[in-house]
Amino acid sequence: MSVFFISSLLLVAALSFGTTDDLGNPRFGSTLDNIRRLAAPAYRTVMFRSLEYAALTSVLCLLIAYPVAYAIALHAGRFKNALIAAIVVPFFANYLVRMYGWSVVLSDDGPVLRLLRAIGLADSHTKILNTGPGVIAGLVYGFVVFMIIPLYAALERLDTALIEAGRDLYGGPLRTFLFVTVPATRQGAVAGMVLVFLPAMGDFVSAQFLGGPNQLMIGNLIQDKFFEGQDWPLGSALTMLLMAVLLVGMFGYLRRARKDEAEASR
């Protein structure tokens, strides 16, 4: 597995310095033109949009997943495993199929907009598909389970005596939650943020099914350069840029995890 991964990564890295011939076939080289092209305003816009969508997706997943994981871990009793299975099993379905179904749900005649129109929160001109919120909704739906699982694991390990001690020290429910529960489960939250942010950053299916030309993400550009644009060197350069951003996020998480472990061992 390591050999295949590293060899593929080296091949893409080497190709990012290459060119294409008159027929669009990739050729290895030593030019920096592809790297310079990444500074174009269009590519910067797509990169910042991808970062924005991935960050918003991570935050929304955290806000949705925390109460779900909290309720299951601390209040579900003997139904814990059944509830976790009920959350995880639907995500075994193919990701493309789930995004296609989500596009039907968010369509102009779908149940979401019909409900919003019925209660007066939308009109006939309101759209969700081909918008940024539509893409983010698909990303949240696709990756929220990656947030629920680590949060559930962290809350499952939480010593409930800490919560009781906080209440005994005259801490209200909100204060106890903010100063006892949240710090004790911080590692699970950070792990969930990373598990959501990394795949959301490189995702292209949600933007393809739920977005339009103005919602393209970097994954869509990479797909286009390799399969339609026949510009493999530029696609490789975009891939290396994406890998660099993801590695920064991963190293940041690992550094934070080591710091938390060091503090816990003191």
N, C-alpha and C positions, 0 to 999 in steps of 0.2 A: 504494500500500500504506500509506504514512504517513497519507494523508488518511483512508482508511477506518478505520485503527486509532485515530487521534486523535479523529475524529468519534464513533466508537463509545464511546470512553473518556469523552469529554465528556458524551455522552448518558447513560451510566450514572451518572456523577458528579452530573449535574443531577437525575436521577431519584431518587437517594438522599435528596434533600431533599423528595420529593413525598409524596403520599398515595394512597389508593385510594378509589373511590366505593363506593356500596352494592352495585354489581354486580361489584366486584373489579377494575375497570379502573383502570390507573395514571393519576395526575394529577400534573403538575409543581407544585411549591410551594416553600416556603422554611422548612419546619419542621425542627427538629432531633430530632424524636421517634425517627426511625429510628436516628440515631447513639446516642441515649440507650439504646435497646433493646439495643444491642450489649453493654452492660455487664451484662446479665442473667447470672446464674450459669450458665444452660444454654449460652449462647453462649460464655462464657469457657471453660467446660469443653471444648467442641468445639474451640475455637481452640488451647488448650494441648495437647489430644490430637493435633491435626493437626501442631503443632510437634514433639511428641514422636515421632510416627510418622515424620515426614520426617527428623528428626535421626537416629533409629535406622536408618532405611533407608540414609541416606548413609554412616554408619559401617560397617554390614554390607556394603554394596556396596564400600567401600574395602578391607575385609578380604578379600573374595572376589576382587575385581578385581586387586589388586596382584600376588599370585603368578601369576595367569593372564597378565597383561600382561608381567610380568618373564620368565616362561618363554618366551613367544612372542618378545619383543623381543631377548632375549639368548641364547636357546638353541635356537630353532626353525630357524635356518639358512634354507635355501631354501624351507621350508614356511611362512614367516611369512604371506605373502599368503593362502595357502589356509586357514590357521587363523583369521585375522581374518575371512575370508569366511564360514567355518563358524559363527563367533559372530554375525556381523551379519545374515546372510541370514534366519535364522529370525525375526528381529524385524521383518521386512517384513510378516509376517502381521498381520491386524487385531488391535488391542489388545483389543477386546471378546472376540474369539474366543480369544485366548491366556488371558485371565482366566477365561473360561468353562471352558476345558480345565484350568486350574489348580484351579478349584473341584472338578472331578471327581477330580483327583489327591489333593486334601486332604480329600475327603469321608470320612464315617465308614466307608465300605466301600472307600475308595481304597487304592492301593498303599502310600502312606506309612504310614498307620496299621496296615495289615496287617503290614508289615515291622516296625514298632515293637512290635506285639503279639507277633510271632513271636520276637523277641529279648528280650522281657520288659521293655521300656521303656514300655509303655502297656497299659492294660486296656480293657475294654468301655465304660467311662465316659469315656475320654479323647477329647477333641474338638480339632480344629484349626480347622474352619470356625466362623464366628460368634465368633471370639476375636481379641484384639489381635495375637497372634503370626501368625495366619492372614493378617490384613490386611497386616502387615509383610512376610510371606513373598511375598505377591503383588506388593507394591511393589518389593521387591528384585528379583524375577524380571523385573518390567516395565522397570526402569530401570538394571539393572546394566551393560548395554552402554554407557550414557552415561558410566560410570566407566572401563570398560576402554579405550575409544578414546583419551581424553586421556592416560591413564597409559601406554598403549602408545606414543603419539607422544613423550611425554617420555623414556621409556626408550630409544626408538629413537635419539633425538638424544644420549643420554648417551655421553660419551667413555669407553670401557672402560679407557683408560689410567689414569683416576682410580681405578678399582677396583683395578687392578694396583698403583698407587702406594700405596694404602692397605694392601694386603697386604705390600708390600715394607717398609712401616714397622711391621711386626709387628702389624698389626691382624687379628684373627680374622674369620671370615666374618660373624658377627653384628655386631661392632663396625664393620667396614667398611660393612655394609649400613646401619646406623643413622646413621653419621657421614659417609658419602660418597654412597651411592645415594639415601637418602631426601631429604637436603637438595637434591641435584641435580635431583630430580624433584618437588619440592614444588609447583611451579606446576601441573603436570599433576594432582596430587592435589587441589589446591584447586579447579581448574577442574572436575574430575569431581564434587567435593562439591557445587558450585553447580549443575551440570547435573542432578544427581540430586535435590537438595533442592527446587529451584524447582518442577518438575512434580509431585514427590511431595506437596508441600504442598497443591496444588490438585486433586489426583486425587480422583475420586469413584467410579471403576469398581471398584477393588479393595475398598473398603469396602462397596460395594453387592453384589458377588458373593461376597466372602469374609467379610464381617463381619455383625454384627447391629445392633440398635438401640443397643447400648452402644458400638459402634465407629464411629459416624458421624463423618465429617470435615467440614471447612468446605465442601468441594466438594459434598457431599451436601446440606447446608443450602441452598446457593445454588441447586442444581438443584431442590430441593423448593419454594423460594419462587417460582421463576420458572414452573415447569411444573405443580405440583400445588397449592401454597398460594395461588396468584394474589396474591402480595404482592410485586410487582416493586420497589417502593421499598425494602423491607427487604432483598430479594435484592441490589439495587444497593448498599446500604450494606455488606452482607457482602462483596460483590465488591471494593469500595474498600478495606475492611479487609485483605482478602487481598492486594490489589495493594500496599498500603503495606508489609506484611511482606516481600513479595517484593522490592520496591524497596530496602528496607534491606539485605537479603542481597546484592542485585546491586551496590549501591554499595560495600558492604564488600569484595566481591571485587575490584571495579575499583580501589579504593584500595590493596588489598594488591598487586594486579598492578603498579600504577604504582610502588609502593615497591620491589618486587623488581626491576623494570626499572632503576630509579635505582641500586640497589645493584650490579646487574650491570654497569652502564656505568662505574662508578668504577674 
